[in-house]
């Protein structure tokens, strides 16, 4: 598991919303594992920012819009990883993708919300 020093704290502040988003996003650099729901192939990526509804990732593999994924997000501060059971690629720009969460168990949503709240205060 990564420790807090492995994460970039470029801005613990909430990022401005764009493209009609109504959910604040926090800039956090962290490790993410993605798995295609259809093919079961895995990939590794880097979290750029996160909200309670989605993430922006940097990734070296090709993804397409609307592709369905499962994600594991490794959080700083030795917090347990967040498991997203189902997510969809909403946009692709070069090696960045935007992913919207579709389904995650309640405990993971509670953990994510608590993390985002504590991150914005740090």
URUR-V419711 format. One record per residue. RES is the residue in three letters. PSI is psi in whole degrees, 0 to 359 (* if undefined). OMEGA is omega in whole degrees, 0 to 359 (999 if undefined). D_LAST is the distance of its C-alpha to the last C-alpha in Angstrom with 1 decimal. Layout:
res=RES psi=PSI omega=OMEGA d_last=D_LAST
res=RES psi=PSI omega=OMEGA d_last=D_LAST
//
This chain:
res=UNK psi=141 omega=180 d_last=20.7
res=UNK psi=150 omega=176 d_last=18.3
res=UNK psi=171 omega=186 d_last=15.8
res=UNK psi=326 omega=183 d_last=12.2
res=UNK psi=346 omega=179 d_last=13.9
res=UNK psi=0 omega=184 d_last=16.0
res=UNK psi=147 omega=178 d_last=13.4
res=UNK psi=130 omega=177 d_last=12.9
res=UNK psi=52 omega=182 d_last=9.7
res=UNK psi=315 omega=183 d_last=12.0
res=UNK psi=112 omega=175 d_last=10.0
res=UNK psi=356 omega=179 d_last=6.7
res=UNK psi=164 omega=179 d_last=8.8
res=UNK psi=135 omega=181 d_last=11.5
res=UNK psi=152 omega=175 d_last=14.7
res=UNK psi=147 omega=181 d_last=17.9
res=UNK psi=145 omega=181 d_last=20.2
res=UNK psi=165 omega=175 d_last=23.5
res=UNK psi=39 omega=175 d_last=26.7
res=UNK psi=10 omega=179 d_last=26.8
res=UNK psi=145 omega=176 d_last=23.6
res=UNK psi=21 omega=181 d_last=22.3
res=UNK psi=126 omega=178 d_last=19.1
res=UNK psi=145 omega=180 d_last=15.8
res=UNK psi=143 omega=179 d_last=14.7
res=UNK psi=133 omega=179 d_last=11.5
res=UNK psi=116 omega=180 d_last=12.3
res=UNK psi=134 omega=174 d_last=12.1
res=UNK psi=121 omega=183 d_last=14.9
res=UNK psi=168 omega=181 d_last=16.3
res=UNK psi=139 omega=178 d_last=19.8
res=UNK psi=136 omega=172 d_last=21.8
res=UNK psi=130 omega=180 d_last=25.4
res=UNK psi=145 omega=176 d_last=27.6
res=UNK psi=127 omega=177 d_last=30.9
res=UNK psi=130 omega=178 d_last=33.6
res=UNK psi=322 omega=184 d_last=34.9
res=UNK psi=310 omega=186 d_last=38.3
res=UNK psi=346 omega=183 d_last=38.9
res=UNK psi=6 omega=177 d_last=36.5
res=UNK psi=144 omega=181 d_last=35.7
res=UNK psi=155 omega=176 d_last=32.3
res=UNK psi=158 omega=177 d_last=30.2
res=UNK psi=143 omega=179 d_last=27.0
res=UNK psi=176 omega=179 d_last=24.4
res=UNK psi=127 omega=177 d_last=21.1
res=UNK psi=134 omega=177 d_last=18.4
res=UNK psi=313 omega=173 d_last=17.5
res=UNK psi=164 omega=187 d_last=15.7
res=UNK psi=149 omega=171 d_last=15.5
res=UNK psi=181 omega=179 d_last=16.0
res=UNK psi=350 omega=182 d_last=17.5
res=UNK psi=354 omega=181 d_last=20.9
res=UNK psi=182 omega=182 d_last=20.9
res=UNK psi=159 omega=167 d_last=19.8
res=UNK psi=132 omega=185 d_last=20.9
res=UNK psi=152 omega=166 d_last=22.2
res=UNK psi=130 omega=185 d_last=24.1
res=UNK psi=146 omega=182 d_last=27.1
res=UNK psi=356 omega=180 d_last=30.4
res=UNK psi=162 omega=180 d_last=32.6
res=UNK psi=136 omega=173 d_last=34.2
res=UNK psi=159 omega=179 d_last=33.2
res=UNK psi=155 omega=179 d_last=34.9
res=UNK psi=140 omega=180 d_last=33.9
res=UNK psi=1 omega=176 d_last=34.1
res=UNK psi=136 omega=181 d_last=34.0
res=UNK psi=135 omega=185 d_last=32.8
res=UNK psi=160 omega=163 d_last=30.3
res=UNK psi=144 omega=184 d_last=28.5
res=UNK psi=147 omega=167 d_last=25.1
res=UNK psi=118 omega=182 d_last=23.1
res=UNK psi=120 omega=177 d_last=19.5
res=UNK psi=118 omega=183 d_last=18.0
res=UNK psi=155 omega=176 d_last=14.3
res=UNK psi=180 omega=177 d_last=12.1
res=UNK psi=29 omega=179 d_last=11.4
res=UNK psi=30 omega=175 d_last=15.1
res=UNK psi=152 omega=177 d_last=14.9
res=UNK psi=149 omega=178 d_last=18.3
res=UNK psi=152 omega=175 d_last=19.2
res=UNK psi=128 omega=179 d_last=19.6
res=UNK psi=119 omega=175 d_last=23.3
res=UNK psi=115 omega=185 d_last=24.5
res=UNK psi=324 omega=181 d_last=28.2
res=UNK psi=131 omega=178 d_last=29.3
res=UNK psi=164 omega=180 d_last=27.8
res=UNK psi=139 omega=175 d_last=29.7
res=UNK psi=122 omega=182 d_last=29.5
res=UNK psi=330 omega=178 d_last=29.4
res=UNK psi=156 omega=178 d_last=29.8
res=UNK psi=126 omega=177 d_last=30.6
res=UNK psi=101 omega=182 d_last=30.3
res=UNK psi=235 omega=179 d_last=31.3
res=UNK psi=20 omega=174 d_last=29.1
res=UNK psi=142 omega=173 d_last=26.3
res=UNK psi=148 omega=172 d_last=26.6
res=UNK psi=130 omega=184 d_last=25.0
res=UNK psi=129 omega=178 d_last=25.1
res=UNK psi=133 omega=177 d_last=25.1
res=UNK psi=135 omega=177 d_last=24.6
res=UNK psi=316 omega=183 d_last=27.9
res=UNK psi=127 omega=170 d_last=27.8
res=UNK psi=148 omega=181 d_last=25.5
res=UNK psi=153 omega=184 d_last=26.1
res=UNK psi=319 omega=180 d_last=24.4
res=UNK psi=321 omega=178 d_last=22.5
res=UNK psi=321 omega=178 d_last=20.9
res=UNK psi=317 omega=178 d_last=20.0
res=UNK psi=315 omega=179 d_last=18.5
res=UNK psi=317 omega=179 d_last=16.4
res=UNK psi=313 omega=180 d_last=15.3
res=UNK psi=317 omega=179 d_last=14.5
res=UNK psi=318 omega=179 d_last=12.5
res=UNK psi=312 omega=182 d_last=10.5
res=UNK psi=321 omega=179 d_last=10.0
res=UNK psi=315 omega=180 d_last=9.1
res=UNK psi=325 omega=180 d_last=6.4
res=UNK psi=318 omega=183 d_last=5.2
res=UNK psi=340 omega=179 d_last=5.7
res=UNK psi=349 omega=184 d_last=3.8
res=UNK psi=* omega=999 d_last=0.0
//
